[in-house]
Amino acid sequence: MADSYDVVIIGGGPGGYNCAIRCGQLGLKVACIESRATLGGTCLNVGCIPSKALLHASELYEEAKERFESYGIGFDALSLDLDRMMAQKADAVDGLTKGVAFLFKKNKVEWISGRGKVAGKGKVEVTGADGTRTLEAGQIVIAAGSEVAPLPGVEIDETRIVSSTGALALEEVPDRMVVIGAGVIGLELGSVWRRLGAEVTVVEYLDRIMPGADADVVKTAQKLFAKQGMQFRLGTKVEGVDASGKTLKVSVSPAKGGDSETIETDVVLVCIGRRPATQDLGLETIGVEADKRGVIPADDHLKVADGVWAIGDCVAGPMLAHKAEEEGVAVAERIAGKAGHVDYGVIPSVVYTAPEIAWVGATEDALKEAGRDYKTGNFPMMANSRARTNHTTDGMVKILADAKTDEVLGVHIVATGAGELIAEAALAMAFRASSEDIARTCHAHPTLSEAVRQAAMGVEGWTMQA
């Protein structure tokens, strides 16, 4: 006799566990299947959370090394204990994964260890250490997440040629690192190891970093990264990596054609993106097929088939933990007969470098392409009082607003704490605020958030600097 549930969720990452907890809160009998030893998926175990722990620690190290003296702070010697830095990262991950497990118990969610797959309408097959069993489910939610996209000709060993997972567990600081891919993950992890002492070269096939970000943000950020010591080889193709010697030899050539050359390095970090982990999910048993990228087709309500839903990285849209969380909650509420909703127009993106980079809504290029009439307001962090006192003056805030209605269409920030500052913009946009609404809202002084207000003032030309 099969176990029976109202909802069975395949995957315990941000989308899956948020969906499970919300289902439990709504009184549904729910099981969540996860193959890892801990809940939280890639994000919590080997992604967002551990990377932020290392980003923060490495920023503190560099600040002590480069800027403490200018603050009037002296000390006898500075040293790096990489083992302890990795231990505090692991401690953060451990505490948070245990927190998710606690919330499962609190909300009566059953965690089933193993690999899950759809076995037909209303059925999920689980394969674990104790064998295989079948669950009956009134509703099935696929939250299988994503995996590292492979680069042809480059074999990841997680020792010298690493993915993001291996880059979070290096046992020593390499003298040199080549990062393949100038997206969010490559820039974040490359910046960690640069701050800790590695010479970092970023190789990108496209002629720009951070595809999808606003052009002004990209220009500002790249200048800052170069100033910090990161080297960029844009418009460059990686042909292969020779790992036969003591050092790695990365063969590269111009993306548009030309002679090859070799870059010698100690570690290669492959960060060309991620792909949906949708293989072997039994989709064929319900007459569904993922597309050539592995994306599961779903309607506007995230429904895949009768009684089957999909969320997070395995459906279309940005591969962001908070997007998956929103979808997980929305699906749980729809299953419970409520009006679950996701506003895809106000999902922020953040790059946790130093300074941080964040944006929400449309880029200027997208507005031009759409033929929208818009206005722009810009404000440099150099003119922000708190940034000046904190010696964190790199960056800017840019606001795009409709030329006629003044509705905010996009906000783009390069600044210390940009990931926190962008929340104000997302909230404003969710309520279809105008730039004047932000400009006429009193902000505490002195704060970094004043830069957002000043950029909003700039849309109508009445910025008051300093």
C-alpha positions as CSV (number, residue, x, y, z in Angstrom):
1,M,0.0,0.0,0.0
2,A,1.5,3.4,-1.1
3,D,1.9,6.3,1.3
4,S,-0.7,8.9,0.5
5,Y,-0.2,12.7,0.7
6,D,-2.1,15.8,-0.5
7,V,1.2,17.2,-1.9
8,V,4.5,15.6,-2.8
9,I,7.4,17.9,-3.6
10,I,10.5,16.6,-5.5
11,G,13.4,18.7,-4.3
12,G,14.3,20.4,-1.0
13,G,15.9,23.6,-2.2
14,P,14.6,27.1,-1.7
15,G,11.6,26.5,-3.9
16,G,10.8,23.1,-2.6
17,Y,11.2,23.8,1.1
18,N,9.3,27.0,1.0
19,C,6.5,25.3,-0.9
20,A,6.5,22.4,1.6
21,I,6.4,24.7,4.7
22,R,3.6,26.8,3.2
23,C,1.6,23.7,2.3
24,G,2.0,22.6,5.9
25,Q,0.8,26.0,7.2
26,L,-2.2,25.7,5.0
27,G,-3.2,22.3,6.6
28,L,-2.1,20.0,3.7
29,K,-0.4,16.7,4.3
30,V,2.9,17.1,2.5
31,A,6.1,15.2,1.9
32,C,9.3,16.7,0.5
33,I,11.8,14.4,-1.2
34,E,15.5,15.4,-1.1
35,S,18.6,13.4,-2.1
36,R,21.1,15.4,-0.1
37,A,21.9,14.7,3.5
38,T,20.7,18.1,4.4
39,L,17.8,20.3,3.2
40,G,18.3,23.6,1.4
41,G,19.5,22.5,-2.0
42,T,22.4,24.0,-3.9
43,C,21.8,27.5,-2.6
44,L,22.0,26.7,1.1
45,N,24.6,23.9,0.9
46,V,27.1,24.8,-1.9
47,G,25.9,28.0,-3.4
48,C,24.3,31.3,-2.2
49,I,24.9,30.9,1.6
50,P,28.5,29.5,1.8
51,S,29.7,31.9,-0.9
52,K,28.3,34.9,1.0
53,A,30.1,33.7,4.1
54,L,33.4,33.7,2.2
55,L,32.6,37.0,0.5
56,H,32.0,38.7,3.8
57,A,35.1,37.2,5.5
58,S,37.4,38.0,2.6
59,E,36.0,41.6,2.5
60,L,36.9,42.0,6.2
61,Y,40.4,40.6,5.5
62,E,41.0,43.0,2.7
63,E,39.6,45.9,4.6
64,A,42.0,45.2,7.5
65,K,44.9,44.8,5.1
66,E,44.2,47.8,2.9
67,R,42.1,50.4,4.8
68,F,42.3,50.0,8.6
69,E,45.4,52.2,8.8
70,S,43.5,55.1,7.1
71,Y,40.8,54.7,9.8
72,G,43.4,55.2,12.5
73,I,43.4,51.5,13.5
74,G,46.7,49.8,14.0
75,F,47.7,46.2,14.8
76,D,50.9,44.2,14.9
77,A,50.3,41.6,12.3
78,L,47.6,40.4,10.0
79,S,47.3,36.7,9.0
80,L,44.9,34.5,7.1
81,D,43.7,31.3,8.6
82,L,41.9,29.7,5.7
83,D,40.9,26.7,7.7
84,R,39.0,28.8,10.3
85,M,37.5,30.9,7.5
86,M,36.1,27.7,5.9
87,A,35.0,26.5,9.3
88,Q,32.8,29.6,10.0
89,K,31.4,29.2,6.5
90,A,30.4,25.6,7.3
91,D,29.0,26.6,10.7
92,A,26.7,29.1,9.0
93,V,25.5,26.5,6.5
94,D,25.0,23.9,9.3
95,G,22.8,26.3,11.4
96,L,20.6,27.2,8.5
97,T,20.1,23.7,7.2
98,K,19.1,22.7,10.7
99,G,16.7,25.6,10.8
100,V,14.9,24.4,7.7
101,A,14.6,20.9,9.2
102,F,13.1,22.5,12.4
103,L,10.5,24.3,10.3
104,F,9.6,21.0,8.6
105,K,8.9,19.5,12.0
106,K,7.1,22.6,13.2
107,N,4.8,22.6,10.2
108,K,4.3,18.8,10.0
109,V,6.2,18.4,6.7
110,E,7.6,14.9,6.2
111,W,11.2,14.9,4.8
112,I,11.8,11.7,2.7
113,S,15.4,11.0,1.9
114,G,16.1,9.8,-1.6
115,R,15.7,10.6,-5.3
116,G,12.2,11.3,-6.5
117,K,10.6,10.9,-9.9
118,V,7.1,11.1,-11.3
119,A,5.7,7.6,-11.9
120,G,2.4,8.6,-13.6
121,K,-0.6,10.6,-12.6
122,G,-0.7,11.1,-8.9
123,K,2.3,8.9,-8.2
124,V,5.9,9.6,-7.2
125,E,8.6,7.0,-7.0
126,V,11.3,7.4,-4.4
127,T,14.7,5.6,-4.5
128,G,16.7,5.8,-1.3
129,A,19.1,3.8,0.9
130,D,16.2,1.4,1.8
131,G,15.2,0.7,-1.7
132,T,12.3,2.1,-3.8
133,R,8.7,2.9,-2.7
134,T,5.8,4.7,-4.4
135,L,3.9,7.6,-2.9
136,E,0.4,8.6,-3.9
137,A,0.0,12.4,-4.3
138,G,-3.0,14.5,-4.9
139,Q,-0.6,17.1,-6.3
140,I,3.0,16.9,-7.4
141,V,5.4,19.8,-7.3
142,I,8.7,19.5,-9.2
143,A,11.4,21.6,-7.6
144,A,14.5,19.7,-8.9
145,G,16.7,22.8,-9.2
146,S,19.8,23.1,-11.4
147,E,23.3,21.9,-11.9
148,V,26.6,23.3,-13.2
149,A,26.6,23.6,-17.0
150,P,29.6,21.7,-18.4
151,L,32.1,23.2,-20.8
152,P,33.0,20.9,-23.6
153,G,36.7,19.9,-23.5
154,V,37.1,20.9,-19.9
155,E,36.8,18.2,-17.3
156,I,36.0,19.4,-13.8
157,D,37.8,17.4,-11.0
158,E,36.9,19.8,-8.1
159,T,40.6,19.9,-7.2
160,R,42.4,22.1,-9.7
161,I,39.6,22.5,-12.3
162,V,36.6,23.4,-10.2
163,S,33.0,24.4,-10.4
164,S,31.5,26.8,-7.8
165,T,31.3,23.8,-5.4
166,G,35.0,23.2,-5.5
167,A,35.8,26.9,-5.4
168,L,34.1,27.1,-2.0
169,A,36.3,24.3,-0.6
170,L,39.9,25.1,-1.9
171,E,42.4,24.1,0.8
172,E,44.9,26.9,0.0
173,V,44.9,30.2,-1.8
174,P,46.2,29.6,-5.3
175,D,48.8,32.0,-6.7
176,R,46.8,32.3,-10.0
177,M,43.2,31.5,-10.9
178,V,41.5,31.6,-14.3
179,V,37.7,32.1,-14.1
180,I,35.8,31.0,-17.2
181,G,32.7,33.1,-17.3
182,A,32.0,36.7,-16.3
183,G,28.6,36.2,-14.9
184,V,27.4,36.5,-11.3
185,I,29.0,33.4,-9.9
186,G,32.4,33.9,-11.6
187,L,32.7,37.5,-10.4
188,E,31.7,36.7,-6.9
189,L,34.0,33.7,-6.4
190,G,36.8,35.3,-8.4
191,S,36.6,38.3,-6.1
192,V,36.9,36.1,-3.0
193,W,40.1,34.5,-4.1
194,R,41.5,37.8,-5.4
195,R,41.0,39.4,-2.0
196,L,42.7,36.5,-0.4
197,G,45.8,36.8,-2.6
198,A,45.3,35.1,-5.9
199,E,46.0,36.7,-9.3
200,V,42.6,36.4,-11.0
201,T,42.0,36.5,-14.8
202,V,38.4,36.3,-16.0
203,V,37.8,34.9,-19.5
204,E,34.5,35.7,-21.1
205,Y,33.2,34.6,-24.5
206,L,31.0,37.7,-24.8
207,D,32.4,41.2,-25.2
208,R,31.0,42.3,-21.8
209,I,30.6,41.1,-18.3
210,M,27.3,40.4,-16.5
211,P,25.0,39.7,-19.5
212,G,21.6,41.1,-18.8
213,A,22.7,44.0,-16.5
214,D,22.3,47.6,-17.5
215,A,25.2,48.9,-19.7
216,D,26.0,51.8,-17.3
217,V,26.2,49.4,-14.4
218,V,28.5,47.0,-16.4
219,K,30.8,49.9,-17.3
220,T,31.0,51.2,-13.8
221,A,31.5,47.7,-12.2
222,Q,34.1,46.6,-14.7
223,K,36.2,49.7,-14.0
224,L,36.0,49.0,-10.3
225,F,36.9,45.3,-10.7
226,A,39.9,46.2,-12.8
227,K,41.0,48.8,-10.2
228,Q,40.9,46.1,-7.6
229,G,43.2,43.9,-9.7
230,M,41.0,41.6,-11.6
231,Q,42.1,41.1,-15.2
232,F,39.5,40.5,-18.0
233,R,39.9,38.8,-21.3
234,L,36.6,39.6,-23.0
235,G,35.5,38.3,-26.4
236,T,37.6,35.3,-25.7
237,K,36.9,31.6,-26.3
238,V,38.3,28.8,-24.1
239,E,39.4,25.9,-26.3
240,G,40.6,23.5,-23.6
241,V,42.6,23.0,-20.4
242,D,45.8,20.9,-20.3
243,A,46.1,19.4,-16.8
244,S,49.0,17.1,-17.5
245,G,51.7,19.3,-15.9
246,K,52.3,20.9,-12.5
247,T,50.4,24.0,-13.7
248,L,47.3,24.2,-15.8
249,K,47.5,25.5,-19.3
250,V,44.3,27.2,-20.6
251,S,44.2,27.5,-24.4
252,V,42.2,30.5,-25.5
253,S,41.5,32.4,-28.8
254,P,39.5,35.4,-29.9
255,A,35.8,34.5,-30.0
256,K,35.5,36.0,-33.5
257,G,38.5,34.0,-34.8
258,G,42.3,34.3,-34.5
259,D,45.4,32.7,-33.1
260,S,45.4,30.7,-30.0
261,E,47.5,31.4,-26.9
262,T,48.1,29.8,-23.5
263,I,47.4,31.1,-20.0
264,E,49.2,29.3,-17.2
265,T,47.4,29.1,-13.9
266,D,47.1,27.0,-10.8
267,V,43.3,26.7,-10.6
268,V,40.6,27.0,-13.2
269,L,37.0,27.9,-12.1
270,V,34.3,27.0,-14.6
271,C,31.3,29.3,-14.3
272,I,29.6,29.4,-17.6
273,G,26.1,29.0,-16.1
274,R,23.7,26.4,-14.8
275,R,21.2,24.1,-16.4
276,P,17.9,22.7,-15.1
277,A,18.4,19.3,-13.3
278,T,15.5,17.7,-15.1
279,Q,16.9,14.4,-16.3
280,D,15.3,11.2,-15.1
281,L,12.3,12.9,-13.5
282,G,9.8,10.6,-15.2
283,L,8.2,13.4,-17.2
284,E,7.3,11.1,-20.0
285,T,4.9,9.2,-17.7
286,I,2.6,12.3,-17.7
287,G,3.2,13.1,-21.4
288,V,5.6,16.1,-20.7
289,E,9.0,16.7,-22.3
290,A,11.6,19.3,-21.3
291,D,13.0,21.5,-24.0
292,K,16.5,21.3,-25.4
293,R,17.8,23.4,-22.5
294,G,16.1,21.1,-19.9
295,V,13.4,23.6,-19.0
296,I,10.0,22.1,-18.1
297,P,7.2,23.8,-20.0
298,A,4.6,25.3,-17.6
299,D,1.7,27.7,-18.0
300,D,1.4,31.1,-16.4
301,H,0.3,29.4,-13.1
302,L,3.3,27.0,-13.1
303,K,1.1,24.1,-13.9
304,V,2.7,21.4,-16.1
305,A,-0.1,18.9,-16.3
306,D,-3.2,17.9,-14.4
307,G,-2.0,17.7,-10.8
308,V,1.6,18.5,-11.6
309,W,3.4,21.8,-11.0
310,A,7.0,22.9,-11.5
311,I,9.0,25.8,-9.9
312,G,12.4,27.4,-9.6
313,D,15.4,26.7,-11.8
314,C,13.6,23.9,-13.8
315,V,11.1,26.3,-15.3
316,A,11.7,29.5,-17.4
317,G,13.0,32.6,-15.8
318,P,16.0,33.7,-13.8
319,M,17.8,31.1,-11.8
320,L,17.4,32.9,-8.5
321,A,16.7,31.4,-5.0
322,H,14.2,34.1,-4.2
323,K,12.3,33.6,-7.5
324,A,12.0,29.9,-6.6
325,E,10.8,30.8,-3.1
326,E,8.1,33.1,-4.5
327,E,7.0,30.4,-6.9
328,G,6.9,27.7,-4.2
329,V,4.7,29.8,-2.0
330,A,2.4,30.8,-4.9
331,V,2.0,27.1,-6.0
332,A,1.2,26.0,-2.4
333,E,-1.5,28.7,-2.2
334,R,-3.0,27.8,-5.5
335,I,-3.1,24.1,-4.5
336,A,-5.0,25.2,-1.4
337,G,-7.5,27.2,-3.4
338,K,-6.0,30.6,-2.7
339,A,-4.8,33.3,-5.2
340,G,-1.1,32.6,-5.2
341,H,0.8,35.3,-7.3
342,V,4.3,36.1,-8.4
343,D,5.2,39.5,-9.8
344,Y,8.0,38.7,-12.2
345,G,8.5,42.3,-13.0
346,V,10.0,43.1,-9.6
347,I,12.3,40.2,-8.9
348,P,15.7,41.8,-8.0
349,S,19.1,40.5,-9.0
350,V,22.2,41.0,-6.8
351,V,25.9,40.4,-7.4
352,Y,27.6,40.2,-4.0
353,T,30.9,41.6,-4.9
354,A,32.5,44.7,-3.2
355,P,30.8,47.0,-4.0
356,E,27.6,45.0,-4.6
357,I,25.6,45.3,-7.8
358,A,21.8,45.2,-7.8
359,W,19.0,45.9,-10.1
360,V,15.3,45.4,-10.6
361,G,13.0,46.0,-13.6
362,A,14.0,47.1,-17.1
363,T,17.5,48.1,-18.3
364,E,17.9,51.2,-20.5
365,D,18.7,49.0,-23.5
366,A,15.5,47.1,-23.0
367,L,13.5,50.3,-22.9
368,K,15.1,51.6,-26.0
369,E,14.4,48.3,-27.8
370,A,10.8,48.4,-26.7
371,G,10.4,52.0,-28.0
372,R,9.5,53.3,-24.5
373,D,9.9,57.0,-23.7
374,Y,11.7,57.3,-20.4
375,K,13.6,59.6,-18.1
376,T,16.8,58.9,-16.2
377,G,18.1,60.0,-12.8
378,N,21.7,59.3,-11.7
379,F,23.5,59.9,-8.4
380,P,27.1,59.0,-7.6
381,M,27.9,57.4,-4.3
382,M,30.8,59.9,-4.0
383,A,28.2,62.5,-3.2
384,N,26.5,60.5,-0.4
385,S,27.4,61.6,3.1
386,R,27.4,58.2,4.7
387,A,29.4,56.7,1.9
388,R,32.0,59.5,2.3
389,T,32.3,58.9,6.1
390,N,32.5,55.1,5.5
391,H,35.1,55.4,2.7
392,T,32.8,53.4,0.4
393,T,32.2,56.0,-2.3
394,D,32.5,53.6,-5.4
395,G,29.4,53.3,-7.4
396,M,26.2,55.0,-8.4
397,V,22.4,54.7,-8.4
398,K,20.4,55.0,-11.7
399,I,16.6,55.2,-11.9
400,L,14.6,54.9,-15.1
401,A,11.0,56.2,-15.1
402,D,8.3,56.5,-17.7
403,A,8.5,59.9,-19.5
404,K,4.7,60.6,-19.2
405,T,3.5,58.9,-16.1
406,D,6.8,59.0,-14.1
407,E,6.2,55.3,-13.0
408,V,9.5,53.7,-12.0
409,L,10.5,51.2,-14.7
410,G,14.0,50.1,-13.5
411,V,16.5,50.8,-10.7
412,H,20.2,49.9,-11.0
413,I,22.7,50.2,-8.2
414,V,26.5,49.8,-7.8
415,A,27.3,50.5,-4.1
416,T,28.2,49.0,-0.8
417,G,24.9,47.4,0.5
418,A,23.2,47.6,-3.0
419,G,21.5,44.2,-2.2
420,E,19.8,45.9,0.7
421,L,19.1,49.2,-1.0
422,I,17.3,47.5,-4.0
423,A,14.5,46.3,-1.7
424,E,13.1,49.9,-1.5
425,A,13.1,50.0,-5.3
426,A,11.3,46.6,-5.6
427,L,8.7,47.7,-3.1
428,A,8.1,51.0,-4.9
429,M,7.7,49.2,-8.2
430,A,5.4,46.6,-6.8
431,F,3.0,49.5,-5.9
432,R,3.7,51.2,-9.3
433,A,5.2,54.2,-7.6
434,S,6.6,57.2,-9.5
435,S,10.1,58.5,-9.1
436,E,8.5,61.6,-7.4
437,D,7.0,59.2,-4.8
438,I,10.5,58.1,-3.9
439,A,11.9,61.6,-4.1
440,R,9.3,63.0,-1.7
441,T,9.7,60.2,0.8
442,C,11.8,61.3,3.7
443,H,15.0,59.2,4.1
444,A,17.1,59.2,7.3
445,H,20.3,61.2,7.1
446,P,23.0,60.3,6.8
447,T,22.3,56.9,5.2
448,L,23.3,55.1,2.0
449,S,19.6,55.0,1.1
450,E,19.6,58.7,0.5
451,A,21.4,57.9,-2.8
452,V,18.3,56.2,-4.0
453,R,16.2,59.2,-3.1
454,Q,18.7,61.6,-4.8
455,A,18.6,59.5,-8.0
456,A,14.8,59.8,-7.9
457,M,15.1,63.5,-7.5
458,G,17.4,63.5,-10.5
459,V,14.7,62.1,-12.8
460,E,13.1,65.6,-12.6
461,G,16.4,67.4,-12.2
462,W,16.3,68.6,-8.6
463,T,19.1,66.5,-7.1
464,M,20.7,68.0,-4.0
465,Q,24.2,66.6,-3.6
466,A,26.1,66.1,-0.4
